[in-house]
Amino acid sequence: MSGLPLLSILIWLPIAGGVAVLALGSGDRSAAGKQVALGVSVLTFALSIPLYTGFDIATAQMQFVEQAPWITRFNAQYYLGLDGISLPLVLLTTFLTPLVVLAGWEVIQTKPAQYFAAFLILEGLMIGVFSALDALLFYVFWEAMLVPMFIIIGIWGGERRIYATVKFFLYTFLGSVFMLVALIYMYTQAGSYAIQDFHGLPLGMDAQIGIFLAFLLAFAVKVPMWPVHTWLPDAHVEAPTGGSVILAAVLLKMGGYGFVRFSLPITPDASHSLDWLMIGLSLIAIVYIAFVALAQKDMKKLIAYSSITHMGFVTLGFFVVFAIATNAPESSGAQLAVQGGMVQMISHGLISGALFLCVGVMYDRLHSREIDDYGGVVNTMPTFAALMVLFALANAGLPGTSGFVGEFLVIVGSFHASFWLAFFAATTLVLGAAYTLWMVKRVIFGDVANERVASLEDVNSREFFILGVLAVSVLFVGLWPAPLIDLMEVTLANLLEHVSQSKL
């Protein structure tokens, strides 16, 4: 398949599939629309596998590159490619989309064609974000992606879906405006929108700080970092299950991806100068938001706040490298920390997606997300209870699960910078266990709380397949993380070498 434009196929196939599903409509042909949606999402995942099997882990150069003229007046190109940073995120996107389609198979009764079409179009746009090597093309995919998610939450969400949707859109859109200004400024300096040309720009300190802050406003909202995180719990609570899964598993990762693709290599001196700010905000997310999660009574809100704490590990891993370089320049801590941040993004995608699907399974039966409405679920849904406990333990960082690997690498790397940094980062292992196991204790264990819980039926074959696939993935990455780490190792080493070189 080496001669095929795989990245273009992965971007435009699901988008075309979404249009086809829309054309089928929601009437008598709605069943055919679902089948087309599942077939396209599975085919997209199958076509993404050659990206992994054909990827050369020994080089940091972009691979599977596609380049063609786009807007010649502004020297903008249709420019695509992958490296060890973007490939795992593309694979995560293509892996989760078929599971999301299956999750809504029987649940979505209102406008099913539009629902599945929105997810297919969203998949193509998300792959475009991770594949774009032209900054203007990246920005188009970045902004266009808001539209299907806006529709998903706004139409199939809960009672306060309009409020949550507007808040989500305004936060992310307004932050992105500053990013656009920074991209246009760099275009005037470089003469093109190629991201790799931006990496080599000889920028002064003032220019770097301005660009860094512009990127921060865009990427911090998407991560989301404290204090611009307040849109996330509302969006998660009101979104349908599939929307919550993609929002937590993929959309949040775009903020972390933006930091390593733009902020670190383009503004290394500003990143070094402002690392204290990023580390401080990350630790606030890790510690403070964990206590906020402890106070939640809604399962979705608890998992949403948990996502903020775990994404705090991602940004900590990316920016603690500067403190490590200052305090222990000869150590391997920087490589461990940034690897941990990347592994944490993939792991969190699997675990948070699984937990939101677990909440969705219970909500489909009881139509409630309140923790107090449950209790003793293990007595009526033993298979489901076993799977949810596994995902909860992974969320708490249990060794042997993917949740432990990324956090461990970031904590070990942080030790090379400061004992206290590592200490505060490690509190997430205690606090994460506290709020996650508190939820599990009250929902899963104990006596059957009421007649509604007593009437619950265990997972069906479709639900078991979805959760089982995610369970295997969480254990696979936890027990054998080497394939994932090897995939990104050379690219991250090249990134750290580039970041260590001052532009001043």
Secondary structure as GFF3:
##gff-version 3
##sequence-region A 1 504
A	DSSP	alpha_helix	6	24	.	.	.	ID=ss1
A	DSSP	alpha_helix	30	53	.	.	.	ID=ss2
A	DSSP	beta_strand	63	71	.	.	.	ID=ss3
A	DSSP	three_ten_helix	72	74	.	.	.	ID=ss4
A	DSSP	beta_strand	76	82	.	.	.	ID=ss5
A	DSSP	alpha_helix	86	103	.	.	.	ID=ss6
A	DSSP	alpha_helix	112	131	.	.	.	ID=ss7
A	DSSP	alpha_helix	135	144	.	.	.	ID=ss8
A	DSSP	alpha_helix	146	156	.	.	.	ID=ss9
A	DSSP	alpha_helix	161	190	.	.	.	ID=ss10
A	DSSP	alpha_helix	195	199	.	.	.	ID=ss11
A	DSSP	alpha_helix	205	222	.	.	.	ID=ss12
A	DSSP	alpha_helix	231	238	.	.	.	ID=ss13
A	DSSP	alpha_helix	241	246	.	.	.	ID=ss14
A	DSSP	pi_helix	247	251	.	.	.	ID=ss15
A	DSSP	alpha_helix	253	258	.	.	.	ID=ss16
A	DSSP	pi_helix	259	263	.	.	.	ID=ss17
A	DSSP	alpha_helix	264	266	.	.	.	ID=ss18
A	DSSP	alpha_helix	268	273	.	.	.	ID=ss19
A	DSSP	alpha_helix	275	294	.	.	.	ID=ss20
A	DSSP	alpha_helix	299	327	.	.	.	ID=ss21
A	DSSP	alpha_helix	333	366	.	.	.	ID=ss22
A	DSSP	three_ten_helix	371	373	.	.	.	ID=ss23
A	DSSP	alpha_helix	377	380	.	.	.	ID=ss24
A	DSSP	alpha_helix	382	395	.	.	.	ID=ss25
A	DSSP	alpha_helix	402	415	.	.	.	ID=ss26
A	DSSP	alpha_helix	419	443	.	.	.	ID=ss27
A	DSSP	alpha_helix	451	454	.	.	.	ID=ss28
A	DSSP	alpha_helix	461	479	.	.	.	ID=ss29
A	DSSP	alpha_helix	482	499	.	.	.	ID=ss30
###
